[in-house]
């Protein structure tokens, strides 16, 4: 009676369902696939971020090298566009 209440029954022949070993094997396969994908994408994303950083640093250097004023301006714009 106690085993029945706790759901601890012996497995009978022909009974379908997964055992804990099968769940563990499936989880291991899924973890392996996710780990491989994250390793590949992580490297690619790192390279992409590095390239963007390099580009931004180059552009900043170019802008700073071409800058001759102090950035205060004169305030004489008309604002009409055009």
C-alpha positions in Angstrom: 0.0 0.0 0.0 2.8 2.4 0.9 4.6 1.8 -2.3 1.5 2.4 -4.3 0.9 5.7 -2.6 4.4 6.8 -3.4 4.2 5.7 -7.0 6.9 3.1 -6.5 5.8 0.2 -8.6 7.9 -2.4 -10.3 8.1 -2.1 -14.0 6.1 -4.7 -15.9 7.0 -6.2 -19.3 5.6 -4.2 -22.2 5.2 -1.1 -20.1 6.1 2.0 -22.1 7.9 5.0 -20.8 11.4 6.3 -20.3 13.8 5.3 -17.5 16.0 7.8 -15.7 19.0 6.5 -17.8 17.2 7.5 -21.0 16.4 10.9 -19.7 20.1 11.4 -18.6 21.3 10.3 -22.1 18.9 12.7 -23.8 20.0 15.5 -21.5 23.6 14.8 -22.2 23.1 15.0 -26.0 21.1 18.3 -25.7 23.8 19.8 -23.4 26.5 18.7 -25.9 24.7 20.3 -28.8 24.0 23.6 -26.9 27.6 23.7 -25.7 28.9 23.3 -29.3 26.6 26.0 -30.6 27.5 28.4 -27.9 31.2 27.8 -28.4 30.9 28.5 -32.1 28.6 31.5 -31.8 30.7 32.9 -28.9 33.8 32.9 -31.0 32.0 34.5 -33.9 30.4 37.1 -31.7 33.7 37.9 -30.1 35.3 38.4 -33.5 32.4 40.6 -34.6 32.5 42.8 -31.5 36.3 43.1 -31.9 35.9 44.2 -35.6 33.3 46.8 -34.6 35.5 48.1 -31.8 38.5 48.4 -34.2 36.3 50.3 -36.7 35.0 52.6 -34.1 38.5 53.4 -32.7 39.7 54.1 -36.3 36.8 56.4 -37.0 37.2 58.2 -33.7 40.9 58.8 -34.5 40.1 60.1 -38.0 37.5 62.5 -36.6 39.8 63.7 -33.8 42.7 64.2 -36.3 40.4 66.3 -38.6 39.1 68.4 -35.8 40.6 71.9 -35.6 38.2 73.9 -33.5 37.5 73.9 -29.8 33.9 72.8 -30.3 32.4 75.9 -28.7 30.8 77.4 -31.8 29.6 81.0 -32.4 25.9 80.5 -32.2 25.3 82.4 -35.5 23.2 79.7 -37.2 19.9 80.6 -38.8 18.2 77.3 -38.4 16.4 77.6 -41.7 17.9 74.5 -43.3 17.9 74.0 -46.8 
